Amino acid sequence: MYSDFLVIGAGVAGLRAAIELADAGEVLVVAKDSLRESSSEYAQGGIAVALSDEDEVALHEQDTLYAGDGLCDVNAVHTLVEEGPAAIQDLIEWGAEFDRDGQKLAFTREGAHSRNRILHSHGDSTGREIARTLSQKAASLPNVRFRSYSAIIDLLCDGDRVTGALAFEEATGKVEPIHCRAVLLATGGLGRVYRETTNPDVATGDGVAMAWRAGARIENIEFVQFHPTALHLEGAPRFLLSEALRGEGAVLRNSEGEAFMRRYHEMKDLAPRDVVSRSIIAEMQRTGSGHVWLDLTARDADFIRRRFPRIYSTCLAYGVDISTEPAPVHPAAHYAMGGVQTDLNGRSSVAGLYSAGEVACTGVHGANRLASNSLLEAVVFGMRAGRAMRLEPERKALRGDAPRAHAPRITEKELRDLTWENCGIARSRNGLERAIESLDRADGEHVPADNLAQFELRNMHAVASLIARCALWREESRGAHYRTDFPLSRPEFQHPSSISRVASATQA
């Protein structure tokens, strides 16, 4: 099969790129699950952009750099905040409905932002609204085709160039090669590598693992953001309780009812996410509790139901009325700052391979993502990747090989427990070395992979190994990466990590 351009993933980044590519050739958008099942659908918090009267692009840039803790790519951050306003205007022109106060856009504030600059849709369904808008726009373009329930299991390479990918149809068990001029990885996150995560089940780190096997550079993969407030109830999914709740006055309380964040940071409940997550873990250990409480009951019940309809109804379905009682919460893996290293146009280190969205490492987030910058990054850099891919020349040779697929001898539960305990919120040399040893042993006893669960486990194993190795190398604490044996940041580590199959040692 041939298509000019192959977009792997139907979230915000992939759809925005497909729109940009539509008049340059045939575009095939492939999704592992339904076209609606992506991390974009679950993005509640909003999209950050300097559009309000009280805001400036320079302030958004400053806040992003501060949150990134010395590791942001300054040019990437500048590109994000400069092009963000126009990108939002495009979405509005295509029908995106952002919440308003009268005729004006309504802006709110979230942790580590110095101004009200967060746009929301339907209170807490921003990602879903943006994905809906882009999906309708892409579907209206004659050159864009969609293929759901088709898992891309590896990239095809001809020498040092990516020439396509292998698609696995679980219903039939067939593997089909798809050849193209250029491939865009827009596969989203890797949260399912961890036992506790807010991510959907499809977030198995597929794009990072495939790019790694193809020889691409992976950057800053040790930086995984743990959202402080995931709903923590027996039998319930780890549903994200948006940072916007704290932006609207929600307070974290320990098992004794004390608002404890004032002891940990001057910004209290609006401190950066890594600080809040570690503070929650510290309080849980101090009090011997399995969770803490998120309390929004000081706000009017009608306001809560109107501002957070999806969160309110989801919590209510599991027996918690957040308008009258606090919700039990616990940190969970939420967002990967690192991924496939790209330039400002989405190009990876391998010819023919592009990446955008959470799977990519543009350098925007550095060591810690500023709240609500992820959707903006997906829109802006999805667009830029699409523009760059248009320039790829047509290729007539339909060649390409992929490595033989094998699955490690480890269960998914064992892998997720191992990663949570040793590569999670707090890390140490002993734990990381233990994780690497277990993962290496499992890979050495591998078996052939021939079903989706095994393909996903293969990718999760690769990503877990990359996280552990880069976290072991980074002998400091910075942003979302916290080492108990190196609790302070160190100037000699103030640069991105980089690892590839060609250069397996982490390096500047």
VOGU-3710 file (C-alpha; in Angstrom, 3 decimals, decimal comma):
1> mysdflviga> 0,000/0,000/0,000  1,178/3,546/-0,736  0,189/6,965/0,561  2,203/10,151/0,110  2,138/10,856/3,809  1,498/8,555/6,773  0,287/10,119/10,028  0,374/7,687/12,948  -2,112/8,920/15,555  -5,410/10,778/15,335
11> gvaglraaie> -5,009/13,222/18,220  -4,533/16,983/17,987  -0,950/16,901/16,616  -1,693/14,293/13,957  -4,905/15,926/12,786  -3,318/19,390/12,602  -0,481/17,986/10,495  -2,917/16,135/8,220  -4,785/19,381/7,523  -1,522/21,057/6,544
21> ladagevlvv> -0,563/18,149/4,279  -3,894/17,727/2,512  -3,156/19,748/-0,622  0,340/18,257/-1,078  -0,685/14,645/-1,648  -2,621/11,724/-0,216  -2,633/11,596/3,580  -3,428/8,454/5,577  -4,188/8,929/9,296  -3,933/5,658/11,213
31> akdslresss> -5,235/5,075/14,737  -4,568/2,049/16,930  -8,042/2,256/18,487  -11,072/4,298/17,461  -10,352/7,662/15,885  -11,535/9,340/19,098  -9,394/7,392/21,567  -6,341/9,557/22,208  -4,794/11,529/25,051  -6,212/14,673/23,434
41> eyaqggiava> -9,714/13,480/24,333  -8,779/13,433/28,015  -7,092/16,850/28,170  -9,329/18,756/30,575  -7,195/21,605/31,851  -7,164/23,843/28,804  -4,836/25,424/26,291  -2,427/28,201/27,277  -2,057/31,204/24,988  -1,186/34,880/25,419
51> lsdedevalh> -4,368/36,407/23,989  -5,939/38,228/26,915  -5,706/41,997/27,411  -3,601/41,577/30,560  -1,132/39,119/29,032  1,960/39,284/26,834  3,776/36,697/24,738  6,979/37,539/26,637  5,320/36,657/29,956  4,106/33,314/28,624
61> eqdtlyagdg> 7,648/32,653/27,415  9,089/33,587/30,806  6,698/31,308/32,707  7,453/28,382/30,372  11,208/28,799/30,787  10,861/29,004/34,568  8,808/25,804/34,741  11,304/23,997/32,482  14,009/24,395/35,142  16,931/25,268/32,884
71> lcdvnavhtl> 16,382/22,676/30,154  13,984/24,384/27,731  15,099/25,070/24,186  14,709/28,849/24,086  14,015/28,939/20,340  11,318/26,276/20,650  9,629/28,124/23,508  9,709/31,384/21,562  8,197/29,653/18,524  5,426/28,156/20,663
81> veegpaaiqd> 4,301/31,372/22,338  4,761/33,562/19,232  2,754/31,311/16,919  0,215/30,260/19,537  -2,257/33,162/19,136  -2,587/32,680/15,353  -2,971/28,921/15,850  -5,867/29,520/18,238  -7,504/31,913/15,787  -7,362/29,159/13,149
91> liewgaefdr> -9,171/26,792/15,524  -11,852/29,390/16,202  -12,345/29,980/12,474  -12,778/26,219/11,999  -15,482/26,104/14,640  -13,789/25,503/17,997  -16,026/26,748/20,804  -14,019/28,130/23,706  -15,783/29,327/26,846  -16,609/33,029/26,928
101> dgqklaftre> -17,657/35,818/29,250  -20,257/37,470/27,051  -18,526/38,003/23,715  -14,994/37,816/25,127  -12,899/34,692/25,521  -12,774/33,567/29,164  -9,256/33,040/30,530  -8,375/31,235/33,765  -5,117/30,602/35,605  -3,318/27,383/36,494
111> gahsrnrilh> -0,219/26,489/38,456  3,011/28,419/37,712  1,276/30,847/35,291  1,694/34,527/36,134  -1,413/35,596/34,211  -4,896/34,286/33,354  -4,162/32,717/29,962  -5,876/29,314/29,935  -8,721/28,831/27,475  -11,291/26,106/28,160
121> shgdstgrei> -14,074/24,455/26,205  -17,279/23,314/27,903  -15,581/23,841/31,253  -13,323/20,807/31,311  -13,396/19,203/27,843  -10,878/21,347/25,973  -8,908/18,556/24,327  -12,100/16,882/23,159  -13,360/20,119/21,584  -10,090/20,849/19,777
131> artlsqkaas> -9,886/17,255/18,516  -13,508/17,467/17,341  -12,791/20,672/15,429  -9,655/19,331/13,766  -11,284/15,985/12,968  -14,188/17,683/11,171  -11,807/19,943/9,277  -9,537/17,063/8,235  -12,477/14,876/7,221  -13,730/17,656/4,935
141> lpnvrfrsys> -10,526/17,537/2,876  -10,624/15,080/-0,059  -7,008/13,925/0,233  -7,244/12,847/3,883  -8,213/9,241/4,656  -8,645/7,594/8,042  -7,986/4,046/9,191  -8,990/2,963/12,707  -8,186/-0,159/14,748  -4,914/-0,543/12,910
151> aiidllcdgd> -1,784/-0,712/15,045  1,492/0,450/13,550  3,997/-2,014/14,980  7,239/-0,809/13,386  8,799/1,594/10,947  10,168/0,464/7,596  13,705/1,606/6,859  15,730/1,591/3,660  19,284/2,233/4,784  19,238/5,332/6,953
161> rvtgalafee> 15,798/6,569/5,792  12,308/5,745/7,031  10,157/4,709/4,057  6,928/3,619/5,720  5,541/1,398/8,445  3,992/-1,985/9,193  0,288/-2,006/10,106  -1,161/-4,869/12,163  -4,853/-5,674/11,885  -5,788/-7,468/15,082
171> atgkvepihc> -9,083/-8,749/13,663  -7,301/-10,710/10,940  -3,790/-11,032/12,326  -2,397/-9,685/9,062  0,594/-7,351/8,786  0,575/-4,896/5,870  3,402/-2,589/4,757  2,472/1,048/4,091  5,017/2,973/2,021  5,152/6,769/1,864
181> ravllatggl> 7,224/9,891/1,299  7,330/10,726/5,008  6,007/9,419/8,322  4,725/11,533/11,200  4,690/9,991/14,656  1,810/11,534/16,604  1,229/8,570/18,880  0,827/10,469/22,156  2,161/9,465/25,533  3,633/6,575/27,482
191> grvyrettnp> 1,707/6,645/30,757  0,673/2,987/30,635  4,301/2,119/31,380  3,385/3,056/34,975  0,989/1,315/37,367  -0,728/4,611/38,236  -1,577/6,802/35,240  -4,192/9,209/33,962  -3,466/8,172/30,367  -5,767/6,050/28,190
201> dvatgdgvam> -4,842/2,414/27,544  -3,475/3,290/24,086  -0,626/5,330/25,657  2,017/2,592/25,506  4,918/4,680/24,195  4,682/3,141/20,716  6,152/6,111/18,851  9,204/6,454/21,088  9,899/2,716/20,912  9,525/2,533/17,125
211> awragarien> 11,705/5,600/16,589  14,334/4,142/18,925  14,416/0,889/16,951  14,767/2,910/13,725  17,840/4,664/15,119  16,331/8,037/16,072  17,633/10,086/18,975  15,479/10,049/22,095  15,836/13,119/24,298  14,957/13,911/27,936
221> iefvqfhpta> 12,954/10,693/28,299  13,681/10,571/32,044  11,402/13,568/32,598  7,930/12,199/33,263  5,367/14,488/34,856  3,216/12,975/37,547  -0,097/14,748/37,897  -0,696/15,388/41,586  -4,435/14,818/41,601  -5,831/11,662/40,024
231> lhlegaprfl> -9,034/10,251/41,503  -8,012/7,435/43,846  -10,875/5,040/44,478  -10,933/1,269/44,500  -12,320/0,032/41,182  -12,264/3,456/39,521  -9,921/4,541/36,708  -7,251/7,074/37,665  -9,372/9,881/36,291  -7,523/13,200/36,168
241> lsealrgega> -8,857/15,941/38,418  -7,643/18,962/36,527  -5,209/21,507/37,901  -7,913/24,018/37,025  -9,739/22,851/40,168  -6,891/24,267/42,257  -6,857/27,299/39,995  -10,473/27,856/41,029  -9,725/27,478/44,733  -9,508/23,756/45,513
251> vlrnsegeaf> -7,232/22,981/48,477  -5,194/19,847/49,157  -5,760/18,440/52,659  -4,101/15,549/54,442  -5,896/12,813/56,380  -6,111/15,168/59,361  -7,935/17,819/57,318  -4,953/20,181/57,274  -4,189/22,305/54,189  -0,576/21,202/53,989
261> mrryhemkdl> 0,887/22,800/50,842  1,879/25,986/52,665  4,637/23,946/54,329  6,183/22,959/51,001  6,033/25,944/48,636  5,251/29,652/48,686  2,679/29,167/45,891  0,893/26,583/48,059  -1,629/24,575/46,004  -0,585/26,310/42,774
271> aprdvvsrsi> 3,058/25,240/43,024  4,609/23,423/40,024  3,282/19,904/39,547  6,467/18,076/40,528  6,550/19,952/43,829  2,896/19,186/44,524  3,300/15,491/43,652  6,313/15,066/45,944  4,544/17,018/48,684  1,540/14,697/48,495
281> iaemqrtgsg> 3,783/11,625/48,730  5,568/13,174/51,733  2,249/13,860/53,471  1,010/10,342/52,769  4,189/8,907/54,273  4,035/11,269/57,273  0,416/10,472/58,084  0,380/6,833/56,978  -2,476/7,476/54,548  -3,031/5,959/51,112
291> hvwldltard> -4,144/9,267/49,590  -4,858/12,928/50,328  -8,005/14,975/49,716  -8,810/17,648/47,131  -11,372/20,024/48,595  -13,412/22,432/46,434  -16,389/22,667/48,775  -15,729/26,340/49,543  -17,037/27,161/46,064  -20,721/27,367/45,171
301> adfirrrfpr> -22,205/24,054/44,036  -23,791/25,557/40,914  -20,438/27,058/39,926  -18,715/23,672/40,315  -21,301/21,866/38,196  -21,170/24,566/35,523  -17,366/25,016/35,453  -16,421/21,328/35,717  -19,339/19,336/34,299  -17,313/16,340/33,164
311> iystclaygv> -15,271/16,083/36,365  -18,368/16,552/38,507  -20,391/13,873/36,708  -17,491/11,389/36,598  -16,760/11,729/40,323  -20,475/11,467/41,071  -20,657/8,220/39,102  -18,095/6,790/41,517  -19,899/8,068/44,597  -18,107/11,385/45,230
321> distepapvh> -20,017/14,689/45,063  -17,195/17,235/44,796  -19,619/20,084/45,535  -20,227/18,757/49,065  -17,215/16,573/49,906  -13,494/16,366/49,075  -12,243/13,798/46,590  -9,502/11,252/47,405  -6,482/11,861/45,153  -3,037/10,386/44,531
331> paahyamggv> -0,306/11,309/41,992  -0,240/9,397/38,698  1,964/9,387/35,597  0,501/11,995/33,289  2,802/13,513/30,671  6,205/12,815/29,107  8,370/15,893/28,562  10,891/13,850/26,585  10,523/11,767/23,461  11,721/11,663/19,864
341> qtdlngrssv> 14,181/14,514/19,448  13,045/16,982/16,760  13,964/20,340/15,336  11,488/23,227/15,137  9,825/21,585/12,116  9,262/18,159/13,618  12,206/16,486/11,859  13,808/13,652/13,790  17,440/12,586/13,456  16,380/9,955/10,879
351> aglysageva> 15,509/11,052/7,336  11,836/10,743/6,429  10,696/10,551/10,064  8,852/13,390/11,800  7,272/13,645/15,214  4,800/16,000/16,915  2,786/16,182/20,108  3,623/14,318/23,296  5,718/11,675/21,519  8,131/14,403/20,392
361> ctgvhganrl> 10,751/16,298/22,338  10,794/19,787/20,837  12,550/21,237/23,877  9,505/23,333/24,786  8,890/21,656/28,145  12,450/21,211/29,364  12,486/19,364/32,679  8,884/20,157/33,586  5,859/21,085/31,467  4,018/24,295/32,260
371> asnslleavv> 0,326/23,494/32,720  -1,772/23,575/29,524  1,179/24,102/27,185  0,801/20,588/25,753  -2,278/21,194/23,609  -0,712/24,384/22,258  2,489/22,501/21,429  0,474/19,834/19,594  -1,332/22,453/17,500  1,694/24,647/16,709
381> fgmragramr> 4,250/21,914/16,061  1,751/19,617/14,361  1,199/22,456/11,888  4,953/23,050/11,476  5,659/19,351/10,937  2,956/19,167/8,279  4,447/22,136/6,438  7,924/20,602/6,501  6,724/17,170/5,339  5,204/18,759/2,234
391> leperkalrg> 8,752/19,365/0,984  9,714/15,680/1,084  10,341/14,449/-2,494  8,246/11,687/-4,051  9,786/8,227/-3,842  9,186/5,449/-6,327  11,230/2,700/-4,669  8,889/0,770/-2,352  11,512/-0,849/-0,141  12,024/-1,073/3,568
401> daprahapri> 12,770/-3,512/6,343  11,779/-3,676/10,004  13,424/-5,553/12,871  11,912/-8,905/13,813  9,330/-8,430/16,550  9,783/-10,158/19,889  8,169/-9,698/23,293  10,089/-9,672/26,581  9,425/-12,392/29,165  7,722/-10,155/31,684
411> tekelrdltw> 4,048/-9,545/32,373  2,548/-6,122/31,894  1,722/-5,952/35,615  5,303/-6,819/36,562  6,656/-4,147/34,204  4,281/-1,428/35,413  4,939/-2,229/39,081  8,689/-2,236/38,451  8,583/1,142/36,707  6,290/2,758/39,290
421> encgiarsrn> 8,431/1,628/42,198  11,860/2,362/40,704  11,401/4,995/37,962  8,539/6,975/39,493  8,225/10,175/41,516  11,344/9,516/43,642  14,323/7,647/42,193  17,686/6,351/43,393  20,697/4,533/41,974  19,775/1,270/43,678
431> gleraiesld> 16,211/1,314/42,361  17,183/2,312/38,840  19,899/-0,324/38,611  17,416/-2,907/39,893  14,935/-1,880/37,191  17,562/-2,043/34,424  18,740/-5,471/35,543  15,178/-6,855/35,571  14,327/-5,318/32,203  17,526/-6,583/30,592
441> radgehvpad> 16,890/-10,071/31,925  13,336/-10,054/30,540  14,577/-8,943/27,122  17,203/-11,660/27,060  14,485/-14,313/27,459  12,169/-12,928/24,781  9,578/-14,778/22,725  8,211/-14,019/19,206  5,468/-11,336/19,181  2,340/-12,002/17,139
451> nlaqfelrnm> -0,550/-10,137/18,805  -1,312/-6,560/19,840  -0,767/-7,144/23,562  2,733/-8,468/22,853  3,547/-5,621/20,453  2,474/-3,109/23,102  4,431/-4,892/25,835  7,483/-4,811/23,573  7,141/-1,048/23,241  6,473/-0,492/26,947
461> havasliarc> 9,568/-2,520/27,788  11,719/-0,431/25,433  10,402/2,840/26,877  10,827/1,689/30,487  14,431/0,741/29,726  15,121/4,150/28,177  13,602/5,976/31,151  15,610/3,920/33,639  18,917/4,362/31,802  18,567/8,112/31,344
471> alwreesrga> 17,326/8,600/34,911  20,357/6,674/36,176  22,670/8,885/34,139  21,128/12,129/35,392  22,756/12,333/38,826  20,801/15,351/40,006  17,255/16,462/40,761  15,718/18,799/38,207  12,104/19,477/37,293  10,071/16,289/37,275
481> hyrtdfplsr> 13,170/14,108/37,786  13,907/13,648/41,491  16,813/11,590/42,804  16,816/10,920/46,560  20,588/10,326/46,370  21,156/13,573/44,417  18,474/15,950/45,771  19,955/19,128/44,252  20,406/20,272/40,658  23,970/20,264/39,310
491> pefqhpssis> 25,276/22,639/36,620  27,126/19,851/34,773  23,744/18,263/34,009  22,069/21,409/32,680  21,644/20,032/29,177  19,300/17,514/27,546  19,914/13,805/27,754  20,210/12,041/24,406  20,249/8,353/23,665  20,025/6,274/20,496
501> rvasatqa> 20,793/2,718/19,403  23,824/4,054/17,574  25,086/5,951/20,644  23,672/4,044/23,584  25,449/6,098/26,244  23,516/9,153/27,344  25,310/12,275/26,207  24,977/16,009/25,681
//
